[in-house]
Amino acid sequence: MFLNRQSIWPRSLRFTATLLLCSLALLIDCGKKGGKTEGKERSTIQVKGSDTMVNVAQAWAEEYAGVAADVDVEVSGGGSGVGIAALERGTIDIANASRNIKPEEAELAKKNTGKDPKEFVVGFDAMAVYIHKDNPLEEITIDQLKQIYSEGGGITKWSQLGVKIPDVSNDEIVRVSRQSSSGTYEFFREHVLGNKDFKLGSLDMNGSKEVVELVGSTKTAIGYSGMGYATESVAMLSIKTDAGSFSPTVENTVNKSYPLARSLLMYTLGEPEGAVKRYIDWIVSSAGQKILQENGYVPITTPASVN
């Protein structure tokens, strides 16, 4: 008696085997397509650093996904110092920074990777001084900020600034600051404190957003952060100088009358190439600068030309 070869296998097993073969064929086909988009190898750009820039950096990354479908842009914060340290080790493609790279950092990057960091100015920001919306103070001087924040500074109460905050019995100033890895911290220390040490006892926050949130929920608080993080719970102080009193606005940042204006920077190891170069070129184009402006920052071109 001769057996049909298929009859050796029960029908249920033959069905299962057929499904497995189909699945295997599908996986092989997907494997051939994976990692490519329309015949192009996918690229991943690693961006890390400034918390001042993290919101706009994420907005750039999301928009660019629709511009270059074969590129993934992965963004993380941690502070300018964290991004620059990662660049020194060669573990990222772009370091975002709200301060300039230090000579010793550039030297270490060269030593570790054989490449000199390349700087790109991608926008401008006004570092704002925030108070609670119920605080009636409207302006402050750099020296008064120094007296509030620096070691040995004599201003500890709002009454010393002639301020009476409604419904507040203890007018002790709550100082909100950033951690030392932050470029905003470094900028404030250099341009406000004259490189003096910070007074002990400040509340040091991890991110720009957290600074503004704490000030907005604390009537006696003062803090500093990028102007793009303003909310309805806070007010931004004008800075009083010999030339007048200037608020952190786009116009005052462009004409440099606001004394705490600064550049927003990107650093690469050497001249960028390929996907990284195309990404930075897009960021400084009108499309990328429009997103920067929509996030509350100042474009590198005049605002009227960004459309």
C-alpha positions as CSV (number, residue, x, y, z in Angstrom):
1,M,0.0,0.0,0.0
2,F,1.4,3.4,-1.0
3,L,0.8,6.4,1.2
4,N,0.2,9.9,-0.1
5,R,3.1,12.0,1.1
6,Q,0.8,14.7,2.4
7,S,-1.3,12.2,4.3
8,I,1.7,11.5,6.6
9,W,1.0,15.0,8.3
10,P,-2.3,15.7,10.0
11,R,-4.2,18.5,8.4
12,S,-3.8,20.8,11.4
13,L,0.0,20.5,11.2
14,R,0.0,21.1,7.5
15,F,-2.0,24.3,8.1
16,T,0.5,25.4,10.8
17,A,3.5,24.8,8.6
18,T,1.9,26.8,5.8
19,L,1.4,29.8,8.2
20,L,5.0,29.6,9.4
21,L,6.3,29.6,5.8
22,C,4.2,32.6,5.0
23,S,5.3,34.4,8.1
24,L,8.9,33.6,7.3
25,A,8.6,34.9,3.8
26,L,7.0,38.1,5.1
27,L,9.8,38.7,7.6
28,I,12.4,38.2,4.9
29,D,10.7,40.7,2.7
30,C,10.4,43.2,5.6
31,G,14.0,42.7,6.4
32,K,15.0,43.6,2.9
33,K,13.1,46.9,3.3
34,G,14.0,47.7,6.9
35,G,16.4,50.5,7.6
36,K,15.7,52.0,4.2
37,T,13.2,54.5,2.9
38,E,12.8,54.6,-0.9
39,G,16.1,52.8,-1.4
40,K,18.0,55.1,1.1
41,E,19.8,54.0,4.2
42,R,18.2,55.6,7.3
43,S,20.3,58.0,9.3
44,T,20.0,58.9,13.0
45,I,21.2,62.2,14.3
46,Q,21.9,62.4,18.0
47,V,21.4,65.8,19.5
48,K,22.0,66.6,23.2
49,G,22.5,69.6,25.5
50,S,20.9,72.9,26.4
51,D,17.6,72.8,28.2
52,T,16.9,76.3,27.0
53,M,16.9,74.9,23.5
54,V,15.3,71.5,24.2
55,N,11.7,72.6,23.3
56,V,12.6,74.1,20.0
57,A,15.1,71.3,19.3
58,Q,12.2,68.8,19.7
59,A,10.0,71.0,17.5
60,W,12.7,71.0,14.8
61,A,13.1,67.2,15.0
62,E,9.4,66.6,14.6
63,E,9.0,69.0,11.7
64,Y,12.1,67.6,10.0
65,A,10.6,64.1,10.1
66,G,8.2,65.3,7.4
67,V,11.1,66.9,5.4
68,A,13.6,64.0,5.4
69,A,11.8,60.7,5.8
70,D,15.0,58.8,5.9
71,V,16.4,60.7,8.9
72,D,15.6,60.2,12.6
73,V,16.6,63.1,14.9
74,E,16.8,62.1,18.6
75,V,16.9,65.0,21.1
76,S,17.7,65.0,24.8
77,G,18.5,67.8,27.2
78,G,20.6,67.8,30.4
79,G,22.2,71.2,30.0
80,S,24.8,72.8,27.7
81,G,27.7,71.2,29.7
82,V,26.2,67.8,29.3
83,G,25.9,68.2,25.6
84,I,29.4,69.5,25.2
85,A,30.8,66.7,27.4
86,A,29.1,64.1,25.1
87,L,30.6,65.9,22.0
88,E,34.0,65.7,23.7
89,R,33.6,61.9,23.8
90,G,32.3,61.7,20.3
91,T,29.1,60.0,21.3
92,I,26.7,62.5,19.7
93,D,26.4,64.4,16.4
94,I,25.3,67.8,17.6
95,A,25.7,69.6,21.0
96,N,23.1,72.3,21.7
97,A,24.4,75.1,23.9
98,S,23.2,78.4,25.3
99,R,26.8,79.4,26.0
100,N,30.1,79.3,24.1
101,I,32.3,76.3,24.3
102,K,35.3,76.8,26.7
103,P,38.8,76.5,25.3
104,E,39.6,73.6,27.6
105,E,36.4,71.8,26.3
106,A,37.4,72.4,22.7
107,E,40.9,71.1,23.4
108,L,39.6,67.9,25.1
109,A,37.3,67.3,22.1
110,K,40.3,67.6,19.8
111,K,42.4,65.3,21.9
112,N,39.6,62.6,22.1
113,T,38.3,62.7,18.6
114,G,41.0,64.4,16.5
115,K,38.5,67.0,15.4
116,D,38.0,70.6,16.4
117,P,34.4,71.6,17.4
118,K,32.6,73.7,14.8
119,E,30.2,76.4,16.0
120,F,26.9,77.4,14.4
121,V,24.7,80.3,15.6
122,V,21.1,79.0,15.1
123,G,19.2,81.7,16.9
124,F,19.1,84.2,19.7
125,D,17.4,84.3,23.1
126,A,16.8,86.8,25.9
127,M,17.5,85.3,29.3
128,A,14.5,86.7,31.2
129,V,14.3,87.3,35.0
130,Y,11.0,85.9,36.2
131,I,8.8,86.8,39.2
132,H,5.3,85.8,40.3
133,K,2.5,87.5,38.4
134,D,1.3,89.1,41.7
135,N,4.6,90.7,42.4
136,P,4.3,94.4,41.6
137,L,8.0,94.9,40.7
138,E,8.5,96.0,37.1
139,E,12.3,96.5,36.7
140,I,15.6,95.6,38.3
141,T,19.2,96.4,37.8
142,I,22.1,94.0,37.2
143,D,23.6,95.1,40.5
144,Q,20.4,94.3,42.4
145,L,20.4,90.9,40.8
146,K,24.0,90.4,41.8
147,Q,23.1,91.4,45.4
148,I,20.2,88.9,45.4
149,Y,22.1,85.9,44.0
150,S,25.9,86.3,44.6
151,E,27.8,85.1,47.7
152,G,27.9,88.0,50.2
153,G,25.0,89.8,48.4
154,G,23.0,91.9,50.8
155,I,19.5,91.8,49.3
156,T,17.4,89.0,50.9
157,K,13.9,90.5,51.2
158,W,11.6,92.1,48.7
159,S,11.1,95.1,51.1
160,Q,14.7,96.0,50.4
161,L,13.6,96.7,46.8
162,G,10.6,98.7,47.9
163,V,8.2,95.9,47.1
164,K,5.1,94.8,49.0
165,I,3.7,91.6,47.7
166,P,-0.1,91.2,48.3
167,D,-1.1,88.6,50.9
168,V,2.4,87.8,51.9
169,S,3.7,88.0,55.5
170,N,7.2,86.7,55.0
171,D,8.8,88.6,52.2
172,E,12.1,86.6,52.2
173,I,13.2,86.2,48.5
174,V,13.1,82.6,47.3
175,R,16.0,82.3,44.8
176,V,15.4,79.9,42.0
177,S,18.5,78.9,39.9
178,R,19.8,76.2,37.6
179,Q,22.3,73.4,38.1
180,S,25.9,74.1,37.3
181,S,25.8,72.0,34.1
182,S,23.4,74.5,32.6
183,G,24.6,77.0,30.0
184,T,22.0,79.4,31.4
185,Y,23.7,79.0,34.9
186,E,27.1,79.8,33.3
187,F,25.7,82.8,31.4
188,F,24.0,84.2,34.5
189,R,27.1,83.7,36.6
190,E,29.3,85.5,34.0
191,H,27.0,88.4,33.0
192,V,25.2,89.0,36.2
193,L,27.5,87.9,39.0
194,G,30.7,88.8,37.3
195,N,31.9,85.2,37.8
196,K,31.4,85.4,41.5
197,D,30.0,82.3,43.3
198,F,26.3,81.9,43.9
199,K,24.9,82.4,47.3
200,L,24.1,79.2,49.1
201,G,20.5,78.2,49.6
202,S,19.0,78.7,46.1
203,L,16.6,76.1,44.7
204,D,18.6,74.7,41.7
205,M,16.3,73.2,39.0
206,N,17.1,70.7,36.3
207,G,15.4,72.5,33.5
208,S,14.3,75.9,32.2
209,K,10.6,75.0,32.4
210,E,10.9,73.9,36.0
211,V,12.4,77.3,37.0
212,V,9.4,79.1,35.5
213,E,6.9,76.7,37.0
214,L,8.3,77.1,40.5
215,V,8.4,80.9,40.3
216,G,4.8,80.8,39.0
217,S,3.7,78.9,42.0
218,T,5.7,80.8,44.6
219,K,4.8,84.5,45.3
220,T,8.1,85.4,46.8
221,A,10.3,83.7,44.2
222,I,12.6,85.1,41.5
223,G,14.3,83.0,38.8
224,Y,16.0,83.2,35.4
225,S,15.3,81.3,32.2
226,G,14.8,81.7,28.5
227,M,12.1,84.1,27.4
228,G,10.5,81.3,25.4
229,Y,9.3,79.7,28.7
230,A,7.0,82.5,29.8
231,T,3.6,81.6,31.1
232,E,0.5,83.4,32.4
233,S,1.7,82.7,36.0
234,V,4.8,84.8,35.8
235,A,6.0,88.2,34.8
236,M,9.3,89.1,33.2
237,L,11.3,92.0,34.6
238,S,12.8,94.8,32.6
239,I,16.5,95.4,33.1
240,K,17.3,98.9,34.1
241,T,20.6,100.4,32.7
242,D,22.1,103.8,32.3
243,A,20.6,103.9,28.8
244,G,17.0,103.1,30.0
245,S,14.8,100.2,31.0
246,F,14.6,97.3,28.5
247,S,12.3,94.3,28.6
248,P,13.2,90.8,27.1
249,T,11.5,91.2,23.7
250,V,12.4,90.2,20.2
251,E,13.1,93.8,19.2
252,N,15.3,94.5,22.2
253,T,17.2,91.2,21.5
254,V,17.8,92.1,17.9
255,N,19.0,95.6,18.6
256,K,21.0,94.4,21.6
257,S,19.6,96.9,24.0
258,Y,18.5,94.1,26.4
259,P,21.7,93.3,28.3
260,L,21.0,89.6,28.9
261,A,20.6,88.6,25.2
262,R,22.6,85.6,24.0
263,S,23.2,83.3,21.1
264,L,21.7,79.8,20.7
265,L,24.5,77.5,19.4
266,M,25.0,74.1,17.9
267,Y,28.4,72.4,17.9
268,T,29.6,69.5,15.7
269,L,33.0,67.7,15.5
270,G,34.6,69.3,12.5
271,E,32.7,70.4,9.4
272,P,29.4,68.5,9.4
273,E,28.7,66.2,6.5
274,G,25.8,64.3,5.0
275,A,22.6,64.1,7.0
276,V,24.0,66.3,9.8
277,K,24.9,69.1,7.4
278,R,21.6,69.0,5.6
279,Y,19.8,69.2,9.0
280,I,21.7,72.2,10.2
281,D,21.3,73.9,6.8
282,W,17.5,73.3,7.2
283,I,17.5,74.8,10.7
284,V,19.1,78.0,9.6
285,S,16.8,78.2,6.6
286,S,13.5,80.2,6.6
287,A,11.6,77.0,7.5
288,G,13.7,76.2,10.5
289,Q,13.9,79.8,11.7
290,K,10.1,80.1,11.5
291,I,9.8,77.2,14.0
292,L,12.4,79.0,16.2
293,Q,10.3,82.2,16.2
294,E,7.1,80.3,16.9
295,N,8.8,78.9,20.0
296,G,9.5,82.3,21.4
297,Y,13.0,82.8,20.3
298,V,14.7,85.3,17.9
299,P,15.8,84.1,14.4
300,I,19.2,84.8,13.0
301,T,17.6,86.8,10.2
302,T,15.3,89.8,11.0
303,P,11.9,88.6,12.1
304,A,10.1,90.2,9.2
305,S,12.1,88.1,6.7
306,V,11.1,84.8,8.3
307,N,8.0,83.6,6.7
